[in-house]
Amino acid sequence: MKVIPFEVNSGIENMQIDRSLLETAIRRQQREHVFRLYGWSPRCVSLGRNQKADFVDLAFLKQHKIDLVKRLTGGRALMHDKELTYCYICPIDSLKNGDSIMASYREILQIFIEPFKMLGIDLEISDEKKYSNMDINYCMQISTSADICYKGKKLIGSAQYRKEGYILQHGSILFDYNKALLEKIFKEPINTDVITCMKEINPDISIFDLIHIWDNK
């Protein structure tokens, strides 16, 4: 597996890098899996590939210096601020069950289970078999079988994009969140009973503590 060094970029730059990594893999018919962790500056809201932007208040985002981008991947919107984003790219046929979307999610998400155990955190992949609350805008409040949870609460949300025999899977690892700000951005109540973050699980673990686990992978 090729691990791309952590870096912080703007939303547009991050999406361009991910697209470029995918296109390069396709062009070269690359067999090696690619794993990238990154941050965002300035803060940014990313919309899912097919998500409508009718809830977005551009004036509010501009006032608070928050960018807006579209992702290649599907799913609902995310606020990229106090979180760590990952990108995973691989050939579909390199996975045991690559043709199954849900099974491929679960296979790729294994990359987080052991690293978090090293930090003393036992995570589980959700048993949900279908989407719920599809009228909401904020991804972390939607339950799917592609979620990674801690004690039943969603910590990592993921989405996929498939092209020419390859998978690009995006996800967000929540380290902290501003409930009031999220409610203003997404125009919906944030149910803290269904989401969690690293600050709640173990506030002594930093983003860089997690990043360095993959240094020698």
Rosetta blueprint (number, residue, H / E / L):
1 M L
2 K E
3 V E
4 I E
5 P E
6 F E
7 E E
8 V E
9 N E
10 S L
11 G H
12 I H
13 E H
14 N H
15 M H
16 Q H
17 I H
18 D H
19 R H
20 S H
21 L H
22 L H
23 E H
24 T H
25 A H
26 I H
27 R H
28 R H
29 Q L
30 Q L
31 R L
32 E L
33 H L
34 V E
35 F E
36 R E
37 L E
38 Y E
39 G E
40 W E
41 S L
42 P L
43 R L
44 C E
45 V E
46 S E
47 L E
48 G L
49 R L
50 N L
51 Q L
52 K L
53 A L
54 D L
55 F L
56 V L
57 D L
58 L H
59 A H
60 F H
61 L H
62 K H
63 Q H
64 H L
65 K L
66 I L
67 D E
68 L E
69 V E
70 K E
71 R L
72 L L
73 T L
74 G L
75 G L
76 R L
77 A E
78 L E
79 M E
80 H E
81 D L
82 K L
83 E E
84 L E
85 T E
86 Y E
87 C E
88 Y E
89 I E
90 C E
91 P E
92 I H
93 D H
94 S H
95 L L
96 K L
97 N L
98 G L
99 D L
100 S L
101 I H
102 M H
103 A H
104 S H
105 Y H
106 R H
107 E H
108 I H
109 L H
110 Q H
111 I H
112 F H
113 I H
114 E H
115 P H
116 F H
117 K H
118 M H
119 L L
120 G L
121 I L
122 D L
123 L L
124 E E
125 I E
126 S L
127 D L
128 E L
129 K L
130 K L
131 Y L
132 S L
133 N L
134 M L
135 D L
136 I L
137 N L
138 Y E
139 C H
140 M H
141 Q H
142 I L
143 S L
144 T L
145 S L
146 A L
147 D L
148 I E
149 C E
150 Y E
151 K L
152 G L
153 K E
154 K E
155 L E
156 I E
157 G E
158 S E
159 A E
160 Q E
161 Y E
162 R E
163 K E
164 E L
165 G L
166 Y E
167 I E
168 L E
169 Q E
170 H E
171 G E
172 S E
173 I E
174 L E
175 F L
176 D L
177 Y L
178 N L
179 K H
180 A H
181 L H
182 L H
183 E H
184 K H
185 I H
186 F H
187 K L
188 E L
189 P L
190 I L
191 N L
192 T L
193 D L
194 V L
195 I E
196 T L
197 C L
198 M H
199 K H
200 E H
201 I H
202 N L
203 P L
204 D L
205 I L
206 S L
207 I H
208 F H
209 D H
210 L H
211 I H
212 H H
213 I H
214 W H
215 D L
216 N L
217 K L
